[in-house]
Amino acid sequence: MADGVVIRLLGPVTAARDGAWIDLGSPRRQALVAVLAACPGRVVPMLRIIDSIWGDAPPRTAEQSVYTYVAGLRNVLEPSRGRREPSRLLAGGAGGYRLQLDSSRVDALVFTERVDRARRALARGDYAGVLSDLDEAIGLWHGEALTGVPGPFAEGERDRLTELRLAAQEFRAEALLGLDRPQDALTPLRTMIRRHPLCERPRELLMLALLRCGRPAESLVIYDDSRRVLRAELGAEPGEALRRARQLALAGGTADRLGGGRSPLPRQLPRDLTGFVGRAAEIIRLKGLLAPWDGAAPHPLVVISGPPGVGKSALAVRIGNLVKDRYPDGQLYVNLRGATVGLPGLDPLDVLGRFLRASGVDGDAIPGDVDEAAALWRSTLAGRRTLVLLDDAAGLRQILPLIHAPSGTAVVVTSRETLAAGDDCVQLHLPRLSLSESVTVLAKLAGAERMAAHPEETAGLVRLCDGLPLALRIAGARLADRPTWSVSALTDRLRDERRRLHELEAGELAVRASLAASWSALAGSARPVDRLAARALGLLGLLHLHDVTAVVAAALLGAGPDEAERALERLVDAHLLEHRADPGRYQLHDLVRLFAAEMAPGDATAPLTRALSYYIASARLAVITMDPHRVQAEGPEVDAVPHSVGGPDEAIAWLAGEEANLVAAAAQAMSSPHTELARLGVALCFSLFWYQHYAHEPGPLITLNRQALELCERLGDRLGAYHAHGHLSCGLFMQGKAESMDHLQAQLVLAGELGDRFSEQRTLGNLANQANEQGLYEQALDHARRQLALARGIGAAVGVRYALMMLGRACQGLGRPAEARRHLRAALAAAERIGDTGQAMNVLLILGEVCLDEGDPAAAAGHLERALAANRSHGNRLGVLQCLVLLSRAHRARDDAQAALPYVAEAVPLAAALENAKWRGAAESEQRMVHGLVGVPAVRV
């Protein structure tokens, strides 16, 4: 904790240390101070900092700018700190920064705390306490909050603090009236009216204060002025509170109690949740719509939508209670039961009847026609300031007669559906809670110490609850009811996907029931698209994918892509599915996915076969398009129209985008007890080999092919086992594991048993390659000669080219450059003649190495540049890395270290991303040498 430092936000953003003021620098540096000072002692993540300062369009250098701002602030805030001494005030951690300062040293936080305390004192009639707190709070201001500070956070905070200041001044005036000191309230209230001419509450308080002073005529003048201003600026009449104050003035009353003898009005809002957590950004947005800071009329229609259990109702009730003072003519509430299992949703006429009776209309006078009842309701609302909360709407049809209220009335709707209700509708989609908000929910229910004692397990519990407040409340309640349970005890139970939804039940609260209500509404709908969407949800639960496209959904449904897309979009509207950032992709959150699996059809063979067949056909086509000369593993024929790709770049892009799903689908299928589905899983696994090889991703390659090998051996599929051994060997070789040779030897035995001479020569070539890489050049020479003889004997041109390349590589290693060049040139000519750019790029790389060894860096650079271009086009990441390192060597050998810089600059981060210790070491070593020659320190990645 830095002693003596205070931060001031209630005016220009400044700081002081031991009474001496500090220049915080540029407006954006001040913005950073404001963001960190808003939550002292807590880490603010970098992404939130960037979003708070720059909003939706940050510059590419935003993160670097934040580092610069932090460095500058540390210098001015802690000038005595040593160069290597860590900052005690502005500390880094957990991907962000925190201001290590007590909240009592930030004026905005002190102000907020004092106003909250005053509000509580006012509610219990402690008017002296109100004045004490508010005189201190209001005295902290010295100008407009965050003066001149840019960015979304500053704008929102400025609005919040300005509105809170106005509320504080209103509370103070109410306290003065409560202490029977109306004369002292007159001047502050007149000042408030000048600054906020459209706010009615200060005008009402001034009228009451004048009445208390025995000046009813002046009170009427205030009313007339209010009416003139409101009509001119808003086209509205004064609200009910001002009209009541006018009636008191006309009657010559003295306003014996605050509010002047108000008649009973509907106050139907449910109690605010004491355990409500987070939603700060949403609350700021909603307050701006429902209680504009300038006193303007509220937005007429606000919809809060989101998935089941995300906390829509809790947020609506919270915001309703926060702004209810701006609606003095009443607050109406109804639960429309749009997603209540076992109960029908309320009819619009029924709702109108309830609201009309609450507004004083006799039951016999309520029309039986919905349009007439809606017209009567609008008439009762005319000229009033009323808040209407329609909770849990099933859809637009249920609320349509209720949403066209007169100006001054605000209608807030919560719904699981996305509602499009015209130009006057603002729709706020409620996301899941963040990690910190979720932990706070659990801490409030089960105890903060219990959560803090096991932070990793608590974070795991949050992930398993999917950030849904409903699930978190249930989990917290279960822990609270079982004080002997550790957090890990519940986490372990939830990790079992078969019982997770069962575990997330407590009393009448259940995640499954909440999701079932949304699904049942679709399944029981009269609309075909709703029923198709319900069916699609169950089918999406069959495949455990990261995301899904309309084409995959179409395969599962056995429908056309357009029809499937409409079903997916309907699920999005119902908040059972979400759009991914990539266009055309959809995602199920974990709890919805588990529910979807429960809704899946009993016989899943046909839809899974269609989906797997589409993936296999598409992966095969993409890999062939990427490099048509590579040998593909044989597999079953599939009946599916593949995804179309226009060329190698499109093919690689599609494979990269779908890889996670392809791997997941292959692994799931190979685990199936259904033999044909398992074989399709193997086929999908094998179809990915060349992409994974070029992308240099040994992890998934090894995992999938170990599974494939076990399955093929169990099924007696020797040809499948042959391919799995070869793929495994390749992945293990990428990781530098000696086990890779064992799989090649096993593959060679299988090729002999199968009598497959093509496969035998292919394995010999791979043995030669691994021997070359290990420096066993004599062994490599022997394997390559045997491959060459076999390949020529059976007319396998691809094998001949590969054997010549391996002979050249072995001769290079044995110090026979002329012989190496002869073999390599023959391999290159053969590859170029047939258009095999994949093999040509490997030959060119070896030729480049040969030229470097012979002291001809110019020739080496020529070969390597061609190899680099070809490796980039094939997406061969290791090949790109090798070319970059060797090109740097070539330029360095020509005494041009400056030209080598771009190559090592690209090579080192690429090497860090690949699992290849040999070439990572080579890249880092090359960087050190190049940087040493040009006088630039090496950069660690």
MARMI-137458 format. One record per residue (C-alpha): residue in three letters; y negated, z, x negated. Coordinates in steps of 0.05 Angstrom, whole numbers, padded with zeros to 5 digits, always signed. Example, Ala and Ser with C-alpha at 12.3 -4.5 7.8 and 13.67 -1.06 7.14 Angstrom:
REM MARMI-137458
ALA+00090+00156-00246SER+00021+00143-00273
END
This chain:
REM MARMI-137458
MET+00000+00000+00000ALA-00068-00020-00029ASP-00115+00039-00021GLY-00187+00027-00001VAL-00179-00044+00027VAL-00202-00060+00098ILE-00201-00127+00136ARG-00253-00146+00187LEU-00237-00200+00239LEU-00287-00181+00293GLY-00341-00227+00267PRO-00339-00267+00202VAL-00272-00255+00167THR-00287-00208+00110ALA-00254-00154+00069ALA-00279-00093+00031ARG-00249-00052-00025ASP-00274+00018-00034GLY-00337-00001+00006ALA-00353-00063-00035TRP-00350-00129+00004ILE-00305-00185-00021ASP-00316-00260-00015LEU-00250-00286+00015GLY-00267-00359+00000SER-00258-00421+00042PRO-00248-00420+00118ARG-00174-00436+00111ARG-00165-00379+00062GLN-00198-00336+00115ALA-00149-00365+00166LEU-00091-00343+00123VAL-00120-00272+00119ALA-00127-00271+00195VAL-00055-00293+00206LEU-00027-00240+00158ALA-00074-00186+00182ALA-00051-00195+00254CYS+00016-00164+00236PRO+00007-00123+00172GLY+00070-00099+00139ARG+00112-00155+00169VAL+00132-00220+00135VAL+00101-00281+00166PRO+00146-00341+00151MET+00116-00401+00115LEU+00128-00448+00174ARG+00090-00401+00220ILE+00033-00396+00170ILE+00028-00472+00165ASP+00031-00480+00241SER-00022-00425+00250ILE-00071-00457+00202TRP-00060-00532+00213GLY-00023-00538+00280ASP+00021-00597+00297ALA-00005-00644+00242PRO-00004-00606+00176PRO-00017-00646+00112ARG+00041-00659+00065THR+00009-00611+00016ALA+00004-00554+00067GLU+00056-00510+00033GLN+00025-00520-00036SER-00043-00504-00006VAL-00016-00438+00021TYR+00009-00420-00049THR-00061-00435-00075TYR-00094-00393-00021VAL-00047-00335-00036ALA-00061-00338-00110GLY-00136-00339-00098LEU-00133-00281-00049ARG-00092-00239-00096ASN-00145-00249-00150VAL-00203-00227-00106LEU-00167-00171-00069GLU-00133-00142-00131PRO-00177-00160-00191SER-00147-00106-00235ARG-00075-00131-00225GLY-00042-00153-00290ARG-00018-00225-00299ARG+00056-00208-00292GLU+00046-00149-00245PRO+00071-00161-00173SER+00020-00158-00118ARG+00018-00092-00081LEU-00025-00120-00025LEU-00004-00192-00012ALA+00071-00193-00024GLY+00120-00251-00017GLY+00188-00244+00014ALA+00239-00275+00062GLY+00207-00344+00060GLY+00136-00321+00074TYR+00083-00269+00059ARG+00063-00201+00085LEU-00002-00162+00080GLN+00018-00093+00057LEU-00035-00056+00096ASP-00036-00002+00149SER-00058-00028+00218SER-00115+00024+00217ARG-00148-00018+00163VAL-00154-00081+00207ASP-00212-00076+00255ALA-00181-00123+00307LEU-00118-00080+00311VAL-00158-00016+00316PHE-00200-00048+00371THR-00138-00070+00410GLU-00106-00002+00404ARG-00170+00034+00428VAL-00177-00013+00488ASP-00105-00002+00508ARG-00115+00073+00503ALA-00178+00068+00544ARG-00141+00027+00597ARG-00090+00083+00604ALA-00144+00136+00607LEU-00180+00097+00661ALA-00116+00094+00703ARG-00109+00170+00702GLY-00183+00182+00715ASP-00202+00207+00645TYR-00270+00174+00644ALA-00296+00215+00585GLY-00236+00192+00544VAL-00250+00120+00564LEU-00321+00124+00538SER-00300+00157+00473ASP-00249+00103+00457LEU-00291+00044+00480ASP-00355+00065+00445GLU-00314+00065+00380ALA-00279+00000+00397ILE-00340-00040+00418GLY-00378-00015+00357LEU-00329-00051+00312TRP-00356-00119+00332HIS-00407-00154+00288GLY-00409-00226+00315GLU-00360-00276+00345ALA-00288-00259+00326LEU-00262-00300+00267THR-00328-00336+00261GLY-00319-00408+00235VAL-00245-00399+00220PRO-00204-00462+00237GLY-00134-00471+00264PRO-00092-00457+00327PHE-00081-00384+00310ALA-00154-00370+00300GLU-00172-00406+00365GLY-00121-00367+00405GLU-00139-00301+00373ARG-00213-00313+00383ASP-00201-00326+00457ARG-00157-00264+00463LEU-00205-00218+00428THR-00265-00244+00466GLU-00230-00234+00532LEU-00208-00164+00511ARG-00279-00148+00491LEU-00303-00168+00561ALA-00248-00124+00592ALA-00270-00066+00548GLN-00342-00073+00571GLU-00318-00075+00643PHE-00275-00012+00632ARG-00335+00023+00601ALA-00379+00007+00661GLU-00325+00032+00708ALA-00321+00097+00668LEU-00396+00106+00673LEU-00392+00099+00748GLY-00334+00147+00749LEU-00377+00198+00711ASP-00433+00186+00762ARG-00478+00155+00708PRO-00494+00089+00744GLN-00562+00083+00710ASP-00529+00079+00642ALA-00485+00021+00665LEU-00542-00024+00689THR-00566-00054+00622PRO-00497-00067+00593LEU-00475-00100+00658ARG-00537-00145+00660THR-00522-00166+00588MET-00450-00182+00606ILE-00473-00225+00664ARG-00520-00264+00619ARG-00463-00277+00569HIS-00409-00290+00622PRO-00446-00316+00683LEU-00382-00340+00718CYS-00345-00273+00715GLU-00347-00238+00782ARG-00324-00168+00760PRO-00387-00151+00721ARG-00429-00174+00780GLU-00389-00131+00828LEU-00397-00071+00782LEU-00472-00083+00776MET-00478-00086+00852LEU-00440-00020+00858ALA-00482+00012+00803LEU-00547-00008+00838LEU-00520+00021+00903ARG-00504+00086+00868CYS-00576+00086+00843GLY-00600+00078+00914ARG-00623+00006+00905PRO-00586-00035+00958ALA-00639-00089+00961GLU-00630-00105+00887SER-00555-00104+00898LEU-00563-00159+00950VAL-00605-00199+00901ILE-00547-00197+00852TYR-00501-00222+00906ASP-00547-00280+00924ASP-00553-00299+00851SER-00478-00295+00843ARG-00467-00341+00903ARG-00517-00391+00876VAL-00486-00393+00807LEU-00414-00398+00831ARG-00431-00453+00880ALA-00469-00493+00828GLU-00419-00485+00771LEU-00352-00481+00807GLY-00364-00504+00878ALA-00335-00437+00901GLU-00358-00379+00943PRO-00359-00307+00918GLY-00292-00272+00920GLU-00270-00216+00966ALA-00294-00160+00919LEU-00365-00187+00916ARG-00365-00197+00992ARG-00344-00125+01002ALA-00399-00101+00956ARG-00448-00142+00997GLN-00424-00110+01062LEU-00435-00041+01031ALA-00506-00062+01010LEU-00522-00088+01080ALA-00496-00024+01110GLY-00538+00017+01062GLY-00476+00048+01032THR-00474+00084+00966ALA-00405+00063+00942ASP-00378+00133+00940ARG-00316+00110+00903LEU-00304+00053+00855GLY-00287-00009+00894GLY-00326+00011+00957GLY-00270+00027+01007ARG-00226-00033+01000SER-00178-00051+01056PRO-00102-00055+01041LEU-00083-00119+01006PRO-00015-00147+00987ARG+00007-00120+00919GLN+00077-00148+00916LEU+00088-00160+00841PRO+00149-00125+00813ARG+00140-00073+00760ASP+00131-00100+00689LEU+00191-00091+00644THR+00180-00034+00595GLY+00227-00068+00546PHE+00191-00135+00547VAL+00189-00167+00478GLY+00152-00225+00445ARG+00127-00288+00479ALA+00058-00278+00448ALA+00042-00353+00445GLU+00066-00364+00517ILE+00026-00305+00543ILE-00038-00330+00509ARG-00027-00399+00540LEU-00013-00370+00609LYS-00073-00323+00607GLY-00117-00381+00588LEU-00092-00418+00650LEU-00091-00360+00700ALA-00150-00319+00675PRO-00197-00366+00638TRP-00242-00328+00590ASP-00305-00360+00618GLY-00290-00337+00689ALA-00274-00407+00713ALA-00225-00418+00770PRO-00152-00410+00750HIS-00105-00468+00743PRO-00075-00479+00813LEU-00002-00490+00794VAL+00037-00465+00733VAL+00112-00475+00725ILE+00154-00434+00676SER+00220-00470+00665GLY+00278-00458+00618PRO+00354-00447+00613PRO+00391-00392+00650GLY+00379-00323+00621VAL+00319-00342+00578GLY+00272-00293+00611LYS+00230-00336+00657SER+00223-00283+00711ALA+00207-00228+00662LEU+00151-00270+00631ALA+00123-00288+00699VAL+00121-00215+00721ARG+00090-00195+00654ILE+00034-00247+00659GLY+00024-00230+00733ASN+00012-00157+00717LEU-00033-00175+00659VAL-00080-00219+00701LYS-00075-00185+00769ASP-00144-00155+00762ARG-00172-00226+00765TYR-00140-00233+00834PRO-00172-00178+00874ASP-00150-00208+00941GLY-00077-00194+00929GLN-00014-00215+00894LEU+00045-00245+00932TYR+00116-00248+00905VAL+00182-00276+00930ASN+00250-00287+00899LEU+00270-00356+00925ARG+00343-00345+00905GLY+00349-00415+00877ALA+00405-00394+00829THR+00435-00332+00863VAL+00510-00340+00869GLY+00535-00328+00940LEU+00467-00329+00973PRO+00430-00389+01001GLY+00361-00404+00975LEU+00302-00384+01019ASP+00275-00436+01067PRO+00200-00455+01057LEU+00185-00434+01128ASP+00216-00366+01116VAL+00173-00356+01054LEU+00110-00378+01091GLY+00125-00328+01146ARG+00132-00271+01095PHE+00067-00289+01062LEU+00028-00297+01127ARG+00052-00229+01152ALA+00032-00197+01086SER-00037-00228+01093GLY-00047-00196+01161VAL-00025-00252+01209ASP+00013-00226+01269GLY+00085-00250+01271ASP+00077-00281+01340ALA+00020-00324+01313ILE+00061-00356+01258PRO+00079-00429+01275GLY+00151-00451+01276ASP+00134-00517+01242VAL+00132-00515+01166ASP+00071-00560+01160GLU+00031-00520+01211ALA+00052-00455+01178ALA+00030-00482+01110ALA-00037-00503+01139LEU-00048-00433+01168TRP-00029-00402+01102ARG-00080-00445+01065SER-00132-00423+01115THR-00118-00349+01101LEU-00125-00362+01026ALA-00192-00399+01032GLY-00247-00364+00994ARG-00199-00313+00965ARG-00173-00299+00895THR-00098-00291+00904LEU-00040-00296+00855VAL+00026-00324+00883LEU+00091-00317+00844LEU+00149-00360+00869ASP+00209-00336+00828ASP+00273-00376+00817ALA+00259-00441+00853ALA+00318-00487+00863GLY+00275-00549+00859LEU+00211-00581+00880ARG+00232-00591+00952GLN+00239-00516+00962ILE+00167-00501+00941LEU+00129-00564+00961PRO+00096-00534+01023LEU+00072-00474+00982ILE+00040-00504+00921HIS-00023-00537+00949ALA-00065-00474+00954PRO-00142-00473+00958SER-00185-00466+00896GLY-00185-00395+00869THR-00111-00383+00885ALA-00060-00393+00829VAL+00014-00407+00843VAL+00063-00390+00788VAL+00134-00417+00795THR+00196-00401+00754SER+00255-00449+00756ARG+00316-00471+00717GLU+00297-00541+00735THR+00244-00584+00703LEU+00193-00594+00759ALA+00146-00652+00763ALA+00094-00632+00815GLY+00035-00678+00802ASP-00028-00677+00760ASP-00047-00605+00778CYS+00019-00577+00750VAL+00022-00547+00680GLN+00095-00537+00659LEU+00113-00488+00604HIS+00183-00494+00576LEU+00208-00426+00553PRO+00249-00429+00489ARG+00300-00379+00464LEU+00275-00317+00428SER+00264-00318+00353LEU+00307-00275+00307SER+00254-00220+00300GLU+00241-00219+00376SER+00316-00215+00390VAL+00326-00158+00341THR+00269-00121+00376VAL+00303-00129+00444LEU+00367-00098+00415ALA+00328-00043+00380LYS+00293-00022+00444LEU+00359-00016+00480ALA+00407+00010+00427GLY+00360+00043+00377ALA+00318+00015+00320GLU+00353+00057+00267ARG+00421+00032+00289MET+00398-00041+00283ALA+00362-00030+00217ALA+00423+00003+00186HIS+00462-00062+00189PRO+00413-00120+00185GLU+00464-00174+00170GLU+00509-00154+00228THR+00449-00149+00274ALA+00428-00219+00255GLY+00499-00243+00269LEU+00497-00209+00337VAL+00432-00245+00353ARG+00462-00312+00335LEU+00523-00299+00378CYS+00476-00283+00436ASP+00442-00350+00426GLY+00372-00320+00429LEU+00379-00311+00505PRO+00344-00247+00530LEU+00398-00238+00584ALA+00454-00239+00532LEU+00414-00194+00485ARG+00400-00144+00542ILE+00474-00142+00558ALA+00494-00133+00485GLY+00441-00079+00476ALA+00464-00043+00539ARG+00536-00044+00516LEU+00517-00014+00449ALA+00474+00038+00484ASP+00533+00057+00529ARG+00579+00062+00469PRO+00542+00104+00417THR+00605+00108+00373TRP+00609+00033+00366SER+00580+00001+00304VAL+00540-00063+00310SER+00598-00099+00275ALA+00647-00074+00328LEU+00611-00113+00382THR+00598-00171+00336ASP+00672-00177+00320ARG+00688-00179+00393LEU+00637-00233+00407ARG+00661-00276+00349ASP+00724-00291+00388GLU+00700-00350+00428ARG+00756-00341+00479ARG+00727-00275+00502ARG+00653-00280+00485LEU+00629-00295+00556HIS+00674-00239+00581GLU+00643-00190+00532LEU+00573-00209+00554GLU+00579-00173+00620ALA+00548-00106+00637GLY+00547-00082+00709GLU+00517-00138+00752LEU+00490-00174+00691ALA+00534-00231+00665VAL+00517-00293+00624ARG+00576-00330+00655ALA+00551-00317+00725SER+00481-00340+00707LEU+00508-00406+00679ALA+00556-00414+00736ALA+00499-00413+00786SER+00466-00472+00753TRP+00531-00511+00747SER+00551-00496+00819ALA+00484-00522+00844LEU+00499-00589+00810ALA+00572-00592+00830GLY+00557-00578+00903SER+00498-00624+00908ALA+00496-00684+00955ARG+00467-00727+00899PRO+00518-00767+00859VAL+00479-00759+00794ASP+00483-00683+00802ARG+00558-00684+00812LEU+00566-00731+00753ALA+00524-00684+00711ALA+00568-00625+00730ARG+00630-00665+00710ALA+00597-00687+00645LEU+00583-00614+00626GLY+00657-00597+00631LEU+00676-00658+00589LEU+00624-00641+00536GLY+00661-00576+00527LEU+00723-00614+00504LEU+00694-00636+00437HIS+00662-00584+00393LEU+00606-00628+00368HIS+00539-00611+00338ASP+00505-00659+00385VAL+00524-00718+00430THR+00497-00786+00448ALA+00500-00822+00514VAL+00554-00869+00486VAL+00600-00812+00468ALA+00587-00780+00536ALA+00604-00847+00568ALA+00670-00849+00531LEU+00687-00779+00555LEU+00667-00797+00627GLY+00699-00866+00626ALA+00631-00892+00651GLY+00577-00937+00626PRO+00524-00912+00576ASP+00467-00918+00626GLU+00504-00877+00677ALA+00523-00826+00625GLU+00451-00821+00601ARG+00427-00806+00671ALA+00478-00750+00676LEU+00456-00721+00609GLU+00382-00724+00628ARG+00399-00688+00693LEU+00432-00633+00651VAL+00368-00630+00609ASP+00326-00623+00673ALA+00372-00565+00693HIS+00364-00535+00623LEU+00439-00536+00610LEU+00429-00587+00554GLU+00372-00598+00505HIS+00342-00658+00470ARG+00349-00658+00395ALA+00291-00680+00351ASP+00327-00746+00338PRO+00317-00792+00398GLY+00378-00802+00441ARG+00415-00740+00418TYR+00432-00680+00461GLN+00456-00610+00444LEU+00493-00554+00479HIS+00475-00484+00457ASP+00535-00441+00439LEU+00540-00399+00503VAL+00532-00461+00546ARG+00585-00496+00504LEU+00634-00439+00516PHE+00619-00442+00590ALA+00628-00517+00589ALA+00696-00509+00557GLU+00716-00465+00616MET+00695-00520+00663ALA+00735-00574+00625PRO+00790-00611+00662GLY+00861-00587+00652ASP+00887-00653+00624ALA+00839-00672+00568THR+00882-00726+00535ALA+00850-00787+00566PRO+00776-00769+00555LEU+00790-00744+00485THR+00828-00808+00468ARG+00770-00850+00492ALA+00719-00810+00452LEU+00761-00808+00388SER+00776-00883+00394TYR+00701-00897+00398TYR+00688-00855+00336ILE+00745-00888+00297ALA+00724-00959+00315SER+00652-00944+00299ALA+00666-00909+00232ARG+00712-00965+00210LEU+00661-01018+00227ALA+00605-00980+00192VAL+00645-00969+00128ILE+00667-01042+00126THR+00595-01064+00136MET+00573-01016+00082ASP+00622-01046+00032PRO+00672-01098+00057HIS+00711-01102-00008ARG+00738-01031-00009VAL+00810-01018+00011GLN+00816-00982+00079ALA+00873-00937+00098GLU+00917-00968+00152GLY+00915-00933+00219PRO+00929-00942+00293GLU+00894-00996+00333VAL+00843-00967+00381ASP+00815-00995+00446ALA+00740-00983+00441VAL+00675-01020+00431PRO+00646-00995+00366HIS+00574-00977+00353SER+00539-01040+00327VAL+00505-01039+00259GLY+00462-01095+00232GLY+00476-01087+00158PRO+00493-01037+00102ASP+00429-00996+00111GLU+00441-00988+00186ALA+00514-00971+00173ILE+00498-00917+00123ALA+00444-00889+00168TRP+00492-00885+00227LEU+00546-00852+00185ALA+00496-00802+00158GLY+00471-00786+00227GLU+00540-00778+00258GLU+00577-00748+00198ALA+00576-00676+00223ASN+00604-00698+00290LEU+00656-00745+00259VAL+00681-00689+00213ALA+00683-00639+00270ALA+00719-00687+00317ALA+00770-00705+00264ALA+00785-00633+00247GLN+00791-00614+00321ALA+00837-00672+00337MET+00883-00658+00277SER+00890-00586+00304SER+00914-00612+00371PRO+00986-00599+00392HIS+00985-00668+00424THR+01015-00714+00371GLU+00976-00776+00390LEU+00910-00740+00389ALA+00928-00710+00321ARG+00944-00779+00294LEU+00876-00804+00319GLY+00845-00746+00281VAL+00879-00769+00217ALA+00855-00840+00229LEU+00784-00815+00238CYS+00790-00772+00175PHE+00814-00832+00134SER+00759-00878+00162LEU+00706-00832+00131PHE+00733-00834+00059TRP+00689-00887+00028TYR+00626-00860+00060GLN+00642-00789+00035HIS+00659-00818-00033TYR+00593-00855-00041ALA+00553-00797-00011HIS+00588-00751-00061GLU+00608-00698-00010PRO+00672-00667-00038GLY+00671-00606+00008PRO+00685-00639+00076LEU+00727-00693+00042ILE+00774-00641+00013THR+00777-00598+00075LEU+00793-00655+00122ASN+00845-00688+00077ARG+00882-00623+00063GLN+00889-00617+00138ALA+00910-00690+00143LEU+00962-00681+00087GLU+00994-00620+00120LEU+00997-00658+00186CYS+01026-00722+00156GLU+01079-00683+00119ARG+01098-00646+00182LEU+01103-00711+00221GLY+01141-00746+00166ASP+01085-00798+00157ARG+01094-00816+00083LEU+01041-00871+00084GLY+00991-00823+00114ALA+01010-00771+00062TYR+00999-00824+00008HIS+00927-00836+00031ALA+00913-00761+00040HIS+00936-00747-00032GLY+00890-00801-00059HIS+00830-00777-00019LEU+00843-00705-00040SER+00848-00726-00112CYS+00781-00760-00108GLY+00746-00699-00077LEU+00777-00651-00127PHE+00758-00698-00184MET+00686-00696-00160GLN+00689-00621-00168GLY+00721-00625-00237LYS+00786-00594-00214ALA+00850-00608-00255GLU+00890-00607-00190SER+00864-00677-00177MET+00915-00707-00225ASP+00973-00672-00189HIS+00955-00708-00124LEU+00953-00776-00160GLN+01022-00763-00189ALA+01047-00745-00120GLN+01015-00807-00092LEU+01049-00850-00146VAL+01117-00821-00126LEU+01104-00837-00052ALA+01083-00908-00069GLY+01149-00917-00105GLU+01189-00888-00047LEU+01153-00934+00001GLY+01165-00994-00044ASP+01091-01008-00036ARG+01070-01044-00101PHE+00998-01053-00078SER+00991-00978-00068GLU+01026-00965-00135GLN+00977-01008-00174ARG+00919-00976-00138THR+00942-00906-00158LEU+00951-00929-00230GLY+00878-00952-00229ASN+00856-00883-00204LEU+00898-00849-00258ALA+00863-00893-00310ASN+00795-00874-00282GLN+00808-00799-00285ALA+00838-00805-00354ASN+00776-00842-00378GLU+00730-00789-00349GLN+00770-00735-00385GLY+00766-00772-00451LEU+00841-00788-00451TYR+00828-00861-00470GLU+00898-00878-00495GLN+00928-00853-00429ALA+00875-00892-00391LEU+00892-00955-00430ASP+00965-00948-00412HIS+00952-00937-00338ALA+00902-00995-00335ARG+00951-01043-00370ARG+01005-01025-00320GLN+00957-01034-00262LEU+00935-01102-00289ALA+01007-01126-00295LEU+01025-01103-00225ALA+00961-01130-00193ARG+00970-01198-00225GLY+01042-01199-00204ILE+01027-01189-00130GLY+00961-01227-00130ALA+00917-01166-00116ALA+00849-01192-00141VAL+00813-01126-00127GLY+00865-01090-00170VAL+00857-01140-00226ARG+00781-01129-00227TYR+00790-01054-00226ALA+00841-01055-00282LEU+00795-01098-00326MET+00739-01048-00314MET+00784-00990-00334LEU+00807-01027-00396GLY+00734-01038-00415ARG+00718-00964-00404ALA+00778-00942-00446CYS+00761-00990-00503GLN+00690-00965-00503GLY+00716-00894-00511LEU+00762-00915-00567GLY+00705-00946-00606ARG+00724-01019-00593PRO+00659-01046-00563ALA+00674-01121-00571GLU+00740-01113-00534ALA+00705-01069-00482ARG+00651-01122-00469ARG+00705-01176-00462HIS+00742-01138-00408LEU+00678-01116-00373ARG+00648-01186-00371ALA+00712-01213-00342ALA+00711-01158-00288LEU+00638-01171-00273ALA+00647-01246-00267ALA+00705-01237-00220ALA+00668-01186-00177GLU+00605-01229-00173ARG+00646-01290-00157ILE+00675-01258-00094GLY+00611-01218-00078ASP+00641-01149-00091THR+00575-01114-00107GLY+00608-01045-00103GLN+00654-01060-00161ALA+00600-01100-00198MET+00553-01040-00198ASN+00606-00997-00232VAL+00618-01050-00285LEU+00544-01058-00298LEU+00537-00983-00308ILE+00593-00982-00360LEU+00562-01044-00394GLY+00497-01006-00398GLU+00532-00948-00433VAL+00565-00996-00482CYS+00498-01027-00499LEU+00467-00959-00510ASP+00524-00939-00556GLU+00513-01003-00596GLY+00438-00990-00604ASP+00414-01044-00556PRO+00372-01004-00505ALA+00336-01066-00479ALA+00401-01098-00457ALA+00425-01031-00431ALA+00363-01024-00387GLY+00374-01093-00357HIS+00446-01076-00336LEU+00427-01007-00312GLU+00369-01030-00268ARG+00416-01078-00233ALA+00468-01022-00226LEU+00415-00974-00199ALA+00393-01023-00145ALA+00465-01035-00123ASN+00482-00961-00122ARG+00421-00946-00079SER+00441-01000-00029HIS+00511-00972-00025GLY+00487-00900-00017ASN+00527-00881-00079ARG+00491-00817-00099LEU+00530-00802-00163GLY+00522-00874-00186VAL+00447-00868-00175LEU+00445-00804-00215GLN+00485-00835-00273CYS+00439-00896-00275LEU+00376-00853-00274VAL+00400-00811-00333LEU+00422-00871-00374LEU+00358-00909-00359SER+00319-00850-00384ARG+00361-00851-00448ALA+00348-00926-00455HIS+00272-00918-00450ARG+00273-00858-00497ALA+00314-00900-00547ARG+00257-00952-00544ASP+00207-00896-00563ASP+00177-00898-00492ALA+00187-00828-00466GLN+00130-00837-00417ALA+00170-00892-00382ALA+00230-00846-00379LEU+00192-00792-00340PRO+00202-00821-00270TYR+00277-00828-00281VAL+00288-00755-00301ALA+00239-00732-00247GLU+00285-00764-00195ALA+00350-00747-00231VAL+00343-00671-00237PRO+00335-00654-00163LEU+00389-00704-00145ALA+00436-00672-00196ALA+00422-00604-00167ALA+00443-00629-00098LEU+00510-00658-00122GLU+00572-00618-00140ASN+00581-00648-00210ALA+00571-00601-00268LYS+00578-00656-00321TRP+00522-00699-00295ARG+00478-00641-00275GLY+00481-00617-00347ALA+00467-00688-00372ALA+00406-00694-00326GLU+00376-00627-00346SER+00388-00640-00420GLU+00355-00709-00414GLN+00296-00678-00378ARG+00286-00627-00433MET+00285-00681-00486VAL+00238-00727-00448HIS+00190-00671-00430GLY+00191-00646-00501LEU+00170-00714-00526VAL+00112-00721-00477GLY+00091-00648-00481VAL+00107-00628-00410PRO+00147-00564-00395ALA+00215-00576-00362VAL+00220-00560-00288ARG+00277-00518-00262VAL+00306-00537-00194
END
